[in-house]
Amino acid sequence: MTLKDLREAVAKSQADIAKDCGVSVTTVSAWERGAAIPRQAHIRALAHALSASILEVRHVLQTQREGGAVNIPIRRVRQSTTAQRMTPRHN
């Protein structure tokens, strides 16, 4: 299953998905080809537009990645400023 398969299952065009996600048609095309990976906010919008769960969309993206089409970089999440302020300091 690909993003294109999910899109076609709900009878939407790339332009429809682009409008629903607030991106360009070129971006949707890149997602479908595996040339780009949507950000988390776009994954949520994609899931809604495709009448799919976020997990289902992530699974499709993971499958594309494992097929060698996409290399997803791993990013570290920084501790928030609030959490840093709440951490006791040992002087």
C-alpha positions in Angstrom: 0.0 0.0 0.0 1.3 3.5 -0.9 0.1 7.0 -0.2 -1.2 7.1 -3.7 -3.2 4.0 -3.1 -4.7 5.6 0.1 -5.5 8.7 -1.9 -7.1 6.9 -4.7 -9.2 4.8 -2.3 -10.9 8.0 -1.1 -11.2 9.3 -4.7 -9.2 12.5 -4.1 -6.7 14.2 -6.4 -3.3 15.4 -5.3 -4.7 18.9 -5.5 -7.5 17.9 -3.0 -4.9 16.5 -0.6 -2.6 19.5 -1.0 -5.5 21.8 -0.1 -6.5 19.7 2.9 -2.9 19.7 4.2 -2.0 23.3 3.3 0.9 22.3 1.0 1.5 22.4 -2.7 0.6 19.7 -5.2 4.4 19.3 -5.8 4.8 18.5 -2.1 2.1 15.9 -2.2 3.7 14.4 -5.3 7.0 14.2 -3.5 5.4 12.4 -0.6 3.8 9.9 -2.9 7.1 9.3 -4.7 9.0 9.0 -1.5 11.2 12.0 -2.4 10.1 13.8 0.8 8.6 12.9 4.2 5.7 14.9 5.7 6.2 16.5 9.0 4.1 15.4 12.0 1.4 18.1 11.5 1.1 17.1 7.9 0.8 13.4 8.8 -2.2 14.3 11.0 -3.7 16.3 8.1 -3.0 13.5 5.7 -4.6 10.9 7.9 -7.7 13.1 8.2 -7.8 13.8 4.4 -7.3 10.1 3.6 -9.8 8.8 6.1 -7.0 6.8 7.7 -5.4 6.6 11.1 -2.1 8.3 11.8 -0.6 4.9 12.5 -1.8 3.7 9.1 -0.2 6.7 7.3 3.0 6.2 9.3 3.1 2.5 8.4 2.8 3.4 4.7 5.6 5.9 5.1 7.8 3.4 6.9 7.1 0.8 4.2 8.2 3.4 1.5 11.4 4.0 3.6 12.2 0.4 3.9 11.8 0.0 0.2 14.8 2.2 -0.2 12.8 5.2 -1.5 13.4 7.5 1.4 16.0 7.9 4.1 14.4 9.5 7.2 16.9 11.3 9.4 16.5 10.8 13.2 16.2 14.0 15.2 16.8 14.3 18.9 14.2 16.1 20.9 15.6 18.8 23.2 14.4 19.1 26.7 12.0 22.0 27.0 13.1 25.2 28.8 10.4 24.6 31.4 11.7 21.2 32.1 15.2 22.5 32.4 14.1 25.2 34.9 12.3 22.6 37.0 15.4 20.3 37.2 17.1 20.9 40.5 20.6 22.3 40.3 23.3 20.8 42.5 25.8 23.6 43.5 
